[in-house]
Amino acid sequence: MANRLRVVIDLNVILDVLQQREPFYEASAALLAAAETGRIDGYMAAHSVTTLFYLIQKGKSSAEARAAITNLLQFLKIAPVDQATIEQSLNLDYGDFEDAVQMMSAVQCRADYLITRNVKDYQPALLPVVQPVDLLGTL
């Protein structure tokens, strides 16, 4: 497939896999597997990496956080967060600024979808926002 779907994966989906959170684990793991095998181009917003590191090392260790992120970077690309991302995010009427940054990061990297379990948090949506199970149904 020449033009694979480009998706930005919200941190909650990645945490579903790393923490094996049920009932979300199976669909979230299948989504990450689709990125790992090249069926989709998976991205994670730059600001999510620091949050992910913090959360892993808080529960485990810095070495385990580094290892987990290193593993993810083998198949996920980083969607940049720069000054333009932040400035445009400030103009979105979202209840959570982090969600606004996530959305603008997805828009700026020309994602086809933003994948999250919290679809309602991304309204108004500037691009399609779907849950992992819904995207898997289209692959």
Backbone torsions as a table, in degrees:
resi	resn	phi	psi	omega
1	MET	NA	115.2	-175.0
2	ALA	-69.5	-45.0	-177.9
3	ASN	-107.4	86.5	178.1
4	ARG	-72.5	152.4	173.9
5	LEU	-62.5	140.1	176.4
6	ARG	-107.8	120.7	-176.7
7	VAL	-129.4	140.9	170.4
8	VAL	-99.2	127.1	-175.0
9	ILE	-103.2	120.2	-179.9
10	ASP	-65.9	151.9	-177.9
11	LEU	-58.1	-33.7	-178.3
12	ASN	-63.1	-30.8	178.6
13	VAL	-70.8	-42.4	178.4
14	ILE	-64.8	-41.6	178.2
15	LEU	-65.7	-32.7	175.6
16	ASP	-55.3	-39.7	-178.1
17	VAL	-77.2	-51.0	-176.1
18	LEU	-62.8	-33.6	-179.0
19	GLN	-100.7	3.9	-179.9
20	GLN	48.4	50.4	-177.9
21	ARG	-78.8	121.1	177.4
22	GLU	-93.7	147.2	7.6
23	PRO	-93.4	19.5	-171.2
24	PHE	-92.8	-15.9	-171.0
25	TYR	-55.4	-49.7	-172.0
26	GLU	-59.1	-50.6	-178.6
27	ALA	-67.6	-40.3	-179.9
28	SER	-66.3	-40.7	178.1
29	ALA	-65.5	-39.5	178.1
30	ALA	-64.2	-37.2	177.5
31	LEU	-64.4	-47.6	178.3
32	LEU	-63.2	-36.3	177.3
33	ALA	-63.2	-36.6	177.8
34	ALA	-63.3	-36.6	175.9
35	ALA	-71.3	-42.4	-177.4
36	GLU	-64.2	-34.7	-179.1
37	THR	-90.5	0.1	176.2
38	GLY	84.1	10.9	177.1
39	ARG	-71.1	-28.6	175.4
40	ILE	-135.0	159.6	171.5
41	ASP	-95.6	110.4	-177.2
42	GLY	-96.9	139.1	178.3
43	TYR	-128.6	152.3	171.8
44	MET	-128.9	132.1	-179.6
45	ALA	-62.8	140.7	-176.3
46	ALA	-53.4	-41.1	-177.2
47	HIS	-69.0	-20.6	178.3
48	SER	-71.7	-26.4	-177.9
49	VAL	-64.1	-43.2	-178.6
50	THR	-68.3	-38.3	177.1
51	THR	-64.8	-43.2	179.0
52	LEU	-61.5	-44.8	178.1
53	PHE	-57.4	-48.8	-179.9
54	TYR	-56.7	-48.2	-176.9
55	LEU	-65.2	-39.5	179.9
56	ILE	-69.5	-47.5	-176.9
57	GLN	-68.4	-26.2	177.3
58	LYS	-65.3	-39.4	-178.8
59	GLY	-91.5	-19.5	-176.7
60	LYS	-129.7	-101.4	179.5
61	SER	-154.2	165.4	177.3
62	SER	-62.8	-38.4	179.7
63	ALA	-63.1	-41.4	178.7
64	GLU	-68.7	-35.0	176.9
65	ALA	-64.7	-45.2	178.2
66	ARG	-60.6	-44.0	-178.8
67	ALA	-63.7	-43.5	-179.3
68	ALA	-63.7	-44.2	-179.4
69	ILE	-69.2	-40.2	176.3
70	THR	-58.3	-42.2	178.3
71	ASN	-62.8	-46.8	179.7
72	LEU	-61.2	-36.7	-178.0
73	LEU	-72.0	-7.4	174.7
74	GLN	-70.6	-24.8	-177.2
75	PHE	-136.7	-5.2	173.9
76	LEU	-110.4	137.3	175.0
77	LYS	-92.5	164.9	179.1
78	ILE	-100.3	124.6	173.1
79	ALA	-84.5	118.9	-174.0
80	PRO	-64.2	150.9	170.5
81	VAL	-126.0	112.2	-178.5
82	ASP	-126.4	-170.0	-177.3
83	GLN	-59.5	-42.1	179.3
84	ALA	-62.2	-39.8	178.4
85	THR	-58.7	-47.8	-178.0
86	ILE	-65.8	-45.4	-178.8
87	GLU	-62.2	-42.5	179.2
88	GLN	-69.5	-33.7	178.2
89	SER	-64.1	-34.6	179.0
90	LEU	-63.1	-22.8	-179.5
91	ASN	-88.9	-8.1	177.8
92	LEU	-82.6	138.5	-179.1
93	ASP	-91.1	67.3	179.2
94	TYR	-106.9	145.3	178.2
95	GLY	-67.5	-28.1	-177.5
96	ASP	-119.9	118.5	-177.1
97	PHE	-61.6	-34.8	178.5
98	GLU	-60.3	-38.6	177.3
99	ASP	-64.7	-39.1	178.2
100	ALA	-62.9	-42.2	178.3
101	VAL	-65.0	-41.5	177.7
102	GLN	-58.7	-46.9	-179.9
103	MET	-61.5	-48.5	-177.8
104	MET	-66.9	-33.2	175.7
105	SER	-63.3	-41.5	178.2
106	ALA	-65.2	-42.7	179.0
107	VAL	-62.6	-45.9	-175.6
108	GLN	-68.9	-27.8	177.4
109	CYS	-91.2	9.3	176.2
110	ARG	60.9	42.6	177.8
111	ALA	-68.6	148.5	173.9
112	ASP	-81.8	-30.5	-178.1
113	TYR	-145.8	150.7	164.6
114	LEU	-107.2	125.0	-175.9
115	ILE	-105.2	122.8	-177.7
116	THR	-154.6	164.2	170.4
117	ARG	-92.8	-9.5	-176.3
118	ASN	-109.4	61.1	-176.3
119	VAL	-55.2	-40.1	-176.3
120	LYS	-63.3	-22.5	-179.3
121	ASP	-74.5	-12.0	-174.2
122	TYR	-110.7	44.0	178.9
123	GLN	-115.5	131.3	2.4
124	PRO	-74.3	141.7	-179.0
125	ALA	-86.3	130.8	178.6
126	LEU	-92.0	-8.5	174.5
127	LEU	-156.4	166.1	-177.2
128	PRO	-59.8	131.9	178.5
129	VAL	-118.6	119.7	-176.1
130	VAL	-137.7	162.1	175.1
131	GLN	-81.9	158.7	-179.8
132	PRO	-53.1	-44.9	-177.1
133	VAL	-61.2	-34.4	-179.6
134	ASP	-71.3	-39.9	177.8
135	LEU	-67.6	-39.6	180.0
136	LEU	-59.7	-32.7	178.3
137	GLY	-66.2	-20.3	-179.4
138	THR	-95.2	-11.5	-177.0
139	LEU	-79.9	NA	NA
